[in-house]
Amino acid sequence: MPQVPAARHTQTQVIREQPPARRRSGKSFWYAPAAVLGDAVAAALPVYLAVAWVNSTHAAAYATVAAGAWLLVRGARDRYAERHLAEGDNVVPALQDWLVLVGLLAVVRAATGEESPFLLVLAALVPCAPVSAVVHTMLHRHLANCRRGGRAVRRALVIGEPNAVDGLVSHLARRTDHEFVIVGVCPIGEADPHVLAPIVARLGRQAPSRMSADSAPVLEAARRLGVDVVLVVPGPHLAGTRLRRLSWALHGEECPFVVVPGLTEVFGRRVGVFSVAGLTMLNVAPPLRRGLAALLKVVTDRLGAALLIVLLAPVFTAVALAVRLDSPGPVVHRQTRIGRGGVPFTMAKFRTMVVDADRLRHQLAATNEQDGLMFKIRCDPRITRIGRVLRRYSLDELPQLFNVLRGHMSLVGPRPPLPDEVARYDEVELRRLSVKPGLTGLWQVSGRSDLSWDETIALDLRYVDNWSPSVDVDVLVRTVRAVIAGTGAY
């Protein structure tokens, strides 16, 4: 039976028992004003200081125009909508908006004949993007933490056939950082779903002749529970005209109506909505594999790896010397890994284990702490003293920059698997090999070895199916924090 996480389930009970006057408390209404204020300050303050340094007379006016233009661009691109504030990817959208801002101000300046110190203002606007990205990231984290505690959430009623209800509620229950708390379900037919949420109404399997036969029990349950949104999972017995009539009733009560199509782990940018002959259809774009974005990734990988190798040359030297002095054996450990399309390659790492580690692995097989195909032990006796330090800060991975430079790996991608792991992959797990493995990736920034095998596969497939340059930028930014924290590194 699917289980609802204790914290969220307890909070569901608490919210359901609160009086109607308090049901709307703890919403996220203040996040958008906070984001607006942060963006305004990010644009106005540096422009004011820069212009005041040259000509204090017009400093306030320039600062006001800069802030207004920045807010106009961000607002026009819907950055203050709650669904965007809940997203973790803020760096690339901020950079995109900044380019639009610069273009907009350049056009306005040319059209009005303004003779302002454009280069000075342009330099002053540089902090806009990073400061706004930091502000929105902080708000995202605060919002996610609030939702984990059952605050700033939307009370949801789920309607659908029992199996569909079970699937949706169970999927939402696996994570607690989203906006929905399921306070009730309304199954189609006499069978009961297995979820822990209470059954608050029930609809017949066949569409009734009177619209109110469907809408009346749903509306009564929505009013009684103080529902903020109704989630509907369409199916053979809830589609077409019946679904449309139910939407009429809910919209008449100003209750949001959301249809859940059943797609999972598909980012919104890949989904487009269109109509044909009165039918609403979803177009799911294929993952990015070719084109300008893919070329940009290749160029960024090669140039980024070359630059890092040059900049980190002193670190390479220091680590190599430490490994050499710590224990006998080669400085660099070379191991066969499987790359894109199942092609093997030789991956390099600074040695962090004793020389005969591969032989000892078979003797330690019974102590494996992973639940899947990976082999991990928190206190692995094969790891050397300096090896623990290198693993703690991921310094052992640095030689893989040469693999990136040679095209075997990417800066960002799934973890490069061993041949014996790949030999036991099923069809779903083999999809990890659709892209190049990475020096870092969602696995590395989400807990690394502390994650279960299923969580590891889910993260890798999310990356494979939804890759974009903005995803890579987000992972690289999060990698810095993950390396410093060292969570799951052993």
N, C-alpha and C positions, 0 to 999 in steps of 0.2 A: 504494500500500500504506500503511495507517495506520502512523504512526510513534509509538513510545513515547518520551516525553521522556527525554533521556540520563541525567539525574540519577536519576530514579525507576527506569529500566530497569537502570542499573548497580547501584543499591541492591538491586533484585530479585535480581540474580545473586549479590551478596555474601551476602544473607540465605539464599539457597538453599544456598550452599556452607558455611554455618556448621554446626557440629555441633549435634545436637538439644538439648544442654544450654544452648546460647546462643540458641536460636531465639526464646525467649520474653522475651529481654532488651529493654529500651527501650520497654516498654509504658507506657500512660498511667495506671497504677494510682494514681499520687500526685496526679493532678489533682483528683479528688473530695475527698480529705482537705484539700488546699490550699484548695479552694473553701469547704469547711465551716469551716475555721479563719478564713478571711477574713470570712465572714459573721458568725461568732461575735464577732469583734473589732469589726466594724462596728456591731453592736447593743450589745454589753456596754460598751465603752469610753466612748462619749458618755453613756450612761445613768448609768454609775458616776460620771463627773465631775459631771454635772448634779445628781444626788441628793446626792453628797458635799458639794457646795457648800451645800446646805440642811440636810441631816441625814446625817452620815457613818455613823451607826449602821446604817442599812438599805441603804447604797449597794451593797454586794456582793450582797445578796439581790435587789434590783431589777435589777441588771446581769445576774445569773444567769437570772432569769425572762425578761428581754427577749431574751437570747441564745437561751435554750431555745425561746421562742415563735417567734423568727425562723427558727431552724433547722427547727422543726416545720413551719412554713408552707412554707418553701423545699423541704424534703424531701417533703412531701405533694404538692407540685406538680411533683415529679420534676426539680428544677433541677440535681441532682447526677449525673444519668444522663450517660453519656459522650456520647450523641447531642446533649444539650442544651449540654454544655460545649463542643462543637465548633461551636455556632452563634454567629454574630456579633451577633445581635440580643439585647442584654442589658438595654437601658434600660427598655423598656416592660414586659417580664416582672418586672423588679425593682419598678417602680412598682405593678403589679398586686398583687404579693405584699405590698408595704408597706400597701396599702389593706386587704388581708385581715388583716394583722397588727394594724393599728389596731382593726379591728372585733372581732377575737378578744380583744384585751386589754380592750376596752370591755365586752364581754360577761362576761368573767371578773371584772372589777372590780365590775360590777353584781351578779353572782351571789354573790360572796363578801362583799360589803359593804365592800370595801377602801376606805380613805379616803386613798389615796396622792395626791400632787400630780399629778393626771392631765395637766394642761396642760404641766407641766414635763417629765414623762416623754415626752409626745407630741412636744414640741419636741426633746427629746434623741434621739428615734427618727428624726427627719428625715434624718440622714446615712445611715441604713441603706441606703436604695435606691440613692443615687448611689455610695456606697463599694462596695457589693456589685456594682453594674454595672461599676465600674472593675476590680474584682478578677477578675470572670468574663471581662471583655474581655481583660485581660492574659493570663489563662490560655488563652483562645481563640487569641490571637495566638501565644503560645508553642507551643501544640499544633499550630497550622497550620505554623509554621516548622519544627518537628520533623518533621512529616509530609512537608514538601517535601524534607527531607534523608533521608527513608526511615526515620525513627525514629517510635516510638509508632504503628505501623501494624499492620494485621491481614493475615496471609498468606491469600490467597483462591484457591480453586480454582473455575473457571468451567465449568459444564456447560450444553450446549445445542447446537442445530444450528449449523453453521459460520457462516452469515450472522448469526445472532443473537449468537454468541460474538464475531465481528468487531465488531459494533455496540457491544456492551457494553464490551469491552476498549478500543476506540478512544475511546469516550466518556469512560471513566475516565482514559485517557492524556492527554486534553486539559488536565487539571488535576492538580496534584500536592499539593494541600492536603487531600485526603480521606484516609480511614483504610485504604483497600485497596491492597495490592500483589499483583498477579496473578502467582502463582508457577507456574501450570500451567493447562491447559485440557483439557477432556474432551469432544470433539465427538461428535455423534450421526451415525452413518453413516461412510462411507469417505472423503468429501471432507474436505480439510484447510482449517482457517481460515487467514487471511492474517496474523494477529497474530504478534508476535515471541515471545510466551510459548510455552514448550514444550508439546507434546502429551504428557500423562502417562498417559492412559487413553483408551479409545474404547468407546462403547456402540453396539449395533446399532440400526437404524432402527425395527424392530418390537419391541414389548414382549415380553420373554422369558417363558417359562412358569414359570421358577424366579426368585424374587426375588433370589437371590444372584448371578445372572448380571449384574445391574446393580450391585448394591451391592458385590460383592467387588472389582472393579477400582477403584471410586471410593474405597472405604475404604482399600485398599492404597496408593493414591496419596496420600490425605490423611495417612496415618500417615507415609509416607516423606518427605513434604515438610514435615511439621509444620504442617499447615494449621489456621488459626484459624476459618475460616468457609468454607462452600460456597455460591457464588452460582449459582442455577439460573435459566436463561431458558426458560420453558415454550414449547412449540410443538406442532405437529400430532403429532409423534412422542415428545413428552415432556409428558404431561398426565394428568389424572385419576388412575386407580388406579396407574399407573406412577410418577407423581410422588409419590403418597402413600406407596408402598412404599419409595421411595428416602429419603423423610424419616424413616420408621421406622428404617432402617438407620443413618442418620447420627445421629439422636437417641439411638439405642442406644449409640453411641460418644461421646455428649456433644459432638458437633460441631454448632455452630450452622448452621442451614439457612435460607437467605434466598432467596425467590422474587422475581425482578426482573420486574415486569409490563410494562416497556417505556415507561412514562410518563416524559417528560423535562420538566424545568423546571416541575414542579408542586409547590408547597410542601406539606409534610405536613399542615398544618392544613386543606387543601382536600380531603383524601382520607379517606374513612371506610370501614371494613371491616364487612360484614354477610354473613349467610348466608341462603340461600333453598334449600329442598329439599336441603340438604347441600352446596350449591355456595357457595364463598366468592367474594364479589363486592366490587369497589371502587366506591364512589360518589365521583365527582369533582365537587365543588361548583363552580359558575360563579364567575368573578371578581367581586369586589365592585364594583358600579356604582351601587346604590341603597341606601336605608335610612339608618339613623342614622350609620353610618361615613362614607358619602358626604356627608351633611349636615355632619358634623363637619369634613370636609376643606374644604368650601366656606367655612364660618365661620372656620376657622383660617387659610385663605388670605387672606381679606379683612382680618380683624383683625390678623394677623401682618404683612401688607404695610403696612397703615396705621401700625402701631406702628413698624416699621422705617423708614418714610419720615420720621416725626417724629424718631426717635432719631438717624438718620443725616443729618439736614438739614445739619449743618456739613460733613460729608464730601461731600455733593452739591455744596455751594458751592465747596469747595476744589478738587474734581476739575474742575468746570465752568470755574473760573478758570484751572487749569493747561492744560486743553485749548485754551481761547481764546488763551492766550499762546504756546502751543507752535507752532501752525501755523494758517494761514488756513482758514476754513470754519466750518460750524455746530458748536455744542458737542454737540448730540445728533444721532445718525444714525438715521434711520427706514428700516425695511426691511420688505417684505412677507414674512410667514412663514405657514405653514399650521398651523392649530390643530386642535382636536378635530373629527372628522368631515369633515376636508378643508376647513374653512371658513377662508379667508384673514383675516389681521388685520395691523395695522401694529405692529411691535415696535420699541421704542426702546432705544438703547444710547448710551453716551458714545462719541463718534467717536474711533477709534484709528488710522484710516488717512487717507491723503490724500483730497482731495475726489473725484477721478475714479477711485477704487479699483475700482468696478464695471467700468469700461471697461478698466482695466489687467488685470483678472482674465482676460479672454479672451486677452490677449497672453501671460499666464503659465501658460496651461492645460497646456502641455507639462511644466512643472516641478512639477505636483501630486505630493505625497508620499503621498497617501492612496490605498488600493487599491480604494475603493468610490466612492460617489456624492458624498461630501463633498470640498471643495476646501481643502487645508491645506498650507502651506509653512512649515517651521520658521523660516527666515530670510526672511520675506516682506518684499520691499522697499517695499511700500505702507504698512507700519506706521510711524507717527510715533515720535519719541523718547519722549514721554509715553505713547503708546499701548502700548509694550512694558511699561512699568511697570503700567499699568492692567490689561492682559491677564494679567500675571504674578500679580497678586493678585485677579483677577476683578472689579475695581472698575468696569470698563466695563459690567458687567451690571446695575448698580444701578437704572438707569431702568426696567428690566423690572418692578420692584415696582409701577409704575403700571399695567402690563399685568395683573399679578396682581389689583390692586385693581379693575380694570374687568372682570375675569372672563375675559379672553382666555387667561391662563396660570394655572398653579398654582405654589406654592412649590417643589414637588417633582414631577418628571415627566420624560418623554423630552426630548431636545434638540429645539427647534422647527426644523423643516426649511424649506428654501427651496422655492419653487414648482417650479423646474427639477429639484430632487432628487425631489420627490414625483411628478413626471410620469414618472419612470423607475422608480418603485417596482413591485415585483411584489406578488402577493397577500399574501405573508408580511410584507413590509416595510410594507404599508399598515395592518397591525394596530397599528403604532405610533400611529396617529391615533385609536385608540379612547379615549384619555384626553387631557386637556389637556397641552400641553407645559409643562415646568417651568423655573423659574429655576435649579434644581440638580436632579441626578438621579444614577442609578447610573453614567452615563457620566462625569459630572464628577468623581465621587469614586473612580473606578476607573482613571484614567490619561488621560482626555480624548483629546487628539489623538494620543497615543502608541498608542491602540488601533486595531486593524484595523476595517474596515467590518463584517465578520462578528461581531467581538466587540462592536461598538457595537449592532448589531441584536439580538444575543443578550441583552445587558443590558437594552435597552429592552423587549423582549418579556417578559423575566423580571419586570420591573416591572409591565407592563400586565396580565399574567396573574395575578400574585400580590400585587397591591397590598393593603395594609392600613395603618391608622394607625401601627402599630409600624414598618412599613417606612419610612414618611415620617420618623418620629422618628430612626431609625437613619441615614438618608441625611443629615438635617440636622446630626446630630452629626458625621458623617464629613466633611461639607462644610467645617467649620471647619479640620480637619486638612489637607484637600486644598488649601484656599486658602493656608494658611501654607506648605505644601510647594511648591505651584506646579507639581507634576508634570504634564507634558503641556500646560501652558498656553502657547500661542503662536499 
